[in-house]
Amino acid sequence: MRIDKRRYYHLDWYLIINGLLLFGIGMMNLVSATSSFSSGSWNFIIKQLIAFTLGLGLMLIVMYYDYRMIANHSKWIYTGCIILVVLVLIIGLAAGGAKRWISVFGFSIQPSELMKPILVVFLANMLYEKKRQNMPLSLKDIAKPVLWTLLPFVLIVKQPDLGTGIVIILVSFSMLWYVGLKKSTYAVLFGLGAISPFFAWYYLMKPYQKMRVLSFINIDADPAGFGYHAKQAIIAVGSGKFLGKGFMNGTQHKLQFIPEHHTDFIFTPYRV
């Protein structure tokens, strides 16, 4: 494949350099967060480096691939991701009471995360003509985009992963808002949005999800139960004060007060 050097002139090097710096900081944080593990940090570091290499290769492929071709094939890419989300419910790896991952060649993949960018491309291709014509969307116009959004939303909530499902809904409706809606469409959507929390509370949310909401509102309501992890994270950050205790000098996470050091609570090992 012949490389066109002119493509490099149009790259946003400021964005790329900042991304690489964030990756480096993230790797240092990962080492600090996993320093108390008996197996050490090497397994996590190797996995991240492999993922980084694959991501870099994918980025180079996308650079030399006409983005309009990706848009034209977005329907099939979306369908493929839906199949992966369905496979999660059938053969997914269970962890923490949820099925959100599938194993591919020893790597755990979370298809719901792939659905976020894929759905954006799919909806953008679907709404392109309306945006180009500057035509506000009616209820009839948004029926198909909403349907294609609700399908992965329902499948992802079944895992259960309500947080990712809500993100997908918000991203999709922000795209509809960007294209432009008729006043009647805004009124209907705002009305549905107003009643949806009550519907979700009584018919969709599981007891543990409700407790998370209540703990967020009042963390001291159950400090030894549902509010325990968040409370410990606050203590960890507070004990580190403004600058924290430094690289690999954390104390509270080494004593196993903080769960999931390298994922959900990765910020706290640097602080304590």
N, C-alpha and C positions, 0 to 999 in steps of 0.2 A: 504493500500500500504506500503510495507516494504521499509524503507529508507536506502540506501547504503551510509554510512558515508564516504566511500572512495572518493565519488564524490566531497566532500567539499575540499579535499586536492588539487584538480586540478583547483580550482577556482582562478581567478585573483583578489585577495582581494584588491590589489592596485587600480585596475580599479573600483571595487565596492565601495570602500571607497571614492574615488574621485567623483564618480557619486552621492553618498549620500551627500557629501559636496556641490556639485553644486546644488542639489535639495534644500538643506537648504538655500543657498544663493539666489536661485531663489524665494523661498517662502518669504524671507525677502524683496526682491525687489518688489514682488507682493503686499505686504502689503503697502510698501511705495508708489507704483504707484497708488494704489486705495484708499489711505487715504482721498482723496478729494471727493470721491463719496458719495452721500447722504446715500446710503445703506451700506456704509462701505466695508470692505474687506472680511467679513465672507463668503459671497456666493462664492467668487472666491477661498478662502482658502479651503472651504469644497469640492468644485469640484476638486481642485488639489489633495487633500488628498485621495479622492475616486479614482481618476485616478491613483495615486501612488500605492494605495493598489491593485487595479486591475492589474496594470503593474507588481507589485512584485509577485502576484499570478501567472500571466502568465509566468514570468521568471522561477519560481519554476517548473511549468508544463513542460516547454521546457527543463529544466535541466534533467528531468527524462524521456524525450521522445527522442527516437533515431532520430538524425537529418537526417539520411538517409531515414527515413520514411517521413519526411517533404519534402525532395527532390523528393521522388517518387510521392508524392501527389501535387507537386507544380503546375501541370497543372490545377488541380481542384481548388486550392486556387487562382490561377491567374484568372480563369474563374469567380469565386465568386466575386473577387474584381472588375472585369470588369462590372459585373451586378450591383454592388453598384455604380460605376461611372455613369452608364447609368441611374440608379434611381435618381441620383442627378439632372440630366437634366430634369427629369419628375416631381419629387415631392420634389426637393431640397429646402432648405431654402434660400430665397433671402436676401442678405445684401450687401450694397455698390455697387449695380448694378451687382452683380454676384451670381450665384448659385453654392456653393462649399460644402455645408453641408447637411446632412440628420439628422433628429431627431430620436433617439432611446432611449426610456424610459426616456425622458427629457434631454438626453445628445446629444450634437451636435457632429457628427462624420464627418471627412473630408476624404472620401475614396481616394482622390488623394495622401494623405500622406501615406496611407496604401500601395498604389501601388508601392512606392519607394522600400521598402525592399522586397516585394513580387516579383517584377520584377527581382530583383537581384538574388533571389533564383531560379526563373523560368529559367532565362537565364544561370545561372551557371550550372544547371542540364542539360540544352540543349547542352552546350558547353563543358561539362566535358570530353567526350571521345576524342574530338579534342585536348584539352589541354594535356590529358594524353599521347596521341600519338605524341605530339609536332608537330602537322601539322599546318602550316600557313593556314589561312582561305582565300578562294577565294571569288569572288563575289557571286557565287552560294551558298557557305557555309553560308554567312551572310544574305542571302535573308530572311530566316525564322525569325532569331532574329530581323532583322530590321522591318519586318512586325508586329511581336508581340509587338515591341516597339512603332511603329507608331499608332497602334490602340488606346492604352490609351492616347498617346500624343494628337491625334486629339480630343478625347472626353474631355480631360481636358482643352484644349485650347478653346473648345466651351463653357466652363462654364461662363466667360472666366478666365483662370488662366495660362497665358503664362509663368510666372516664374517657376511654378512647372513643366510645360511641358518641358521647356528647361533643367531643372535639370534631368528629366527622360532621355532625349536624351543624355545628357553628361555622365550620369552614365552608360547607356547602351553601348555607343561607347567606354568608357574607359575600359569596360569589354572585348569588342572585341579586343581592342589594347593589353590588357594583355594576351589574348590567343595567339595573333600573327596573322598578316595579310600578304598576299603576297604583293609585291611591287606594282603590278598593282591595287590591291584593295586599298592600301594607296593612290595611285594617283587619283583614281576615287572619294574616300571619301573626300580628300582634295579639289578636284575640286568642288564637290557639296557643301562642307562647305564654300568655297569662295563665291559662288553665292547665297547661302541661305539667308544671311542678306538682300540682295537687293530684293529677291523674297518676303521675309517676310514683308519688309517695304512697298512694293507697293501692295501686294495682301492679306496679312494676318493680319497685325497689324491695330488695330482700332486707331482713332485719339488721344484718351487719352493716349494710349500706346506710340504713337510717341512723344507726348508732354512730357511723363516721360523721354524718352531717351534724348530729347533736353534739358530738365531741368537738367538732370544729367551732360550733357556736359557743359552747361552754366546755373548755378542755378539762376543767376541774370537776365536772360532773361525775366522771368515772376515771380518776387518775391512775388507778391500779388495773383497769380493764382496757376498754377501747381507747382511752386517752393516754395510755401508758407510753407508747412509742413516741407520739408527738411531744409528750411532756419530757421524756428523756432527751429528745433532740433539742428542745429549748434549753434544757440544763446544760447539754454539751456545748451549744453555741455560746451560752451565757458564761460558762466557766472559761472559755477561751478569750473572752473579752474582745477588744477591738482587733488585735493582730493574731489572735489564736496562739496555740502552744507550739506550732511549728511542724515541719515535715517529719513524719513518723514519730512524733512525740505525744501523740494522743494517749489519753488514759482511759476515758470512759468506754470507748469502743473496744479497747483491749480487754476490758473486764466484762464484755458481752452485754452491756446495758442497751446498746444500740443494735438492732437487727439489720440485716441486708446492708452491710457496710459499703459494698462496692456498687450498689444500685440506688435504692430509694434514699438512703441516708449517707451518701458519699460525701456530702459537704461537712458533716459533723466530725469525722476523724481528723480533719485538718484544724478544726476549731478547738477541739478539747485538748 
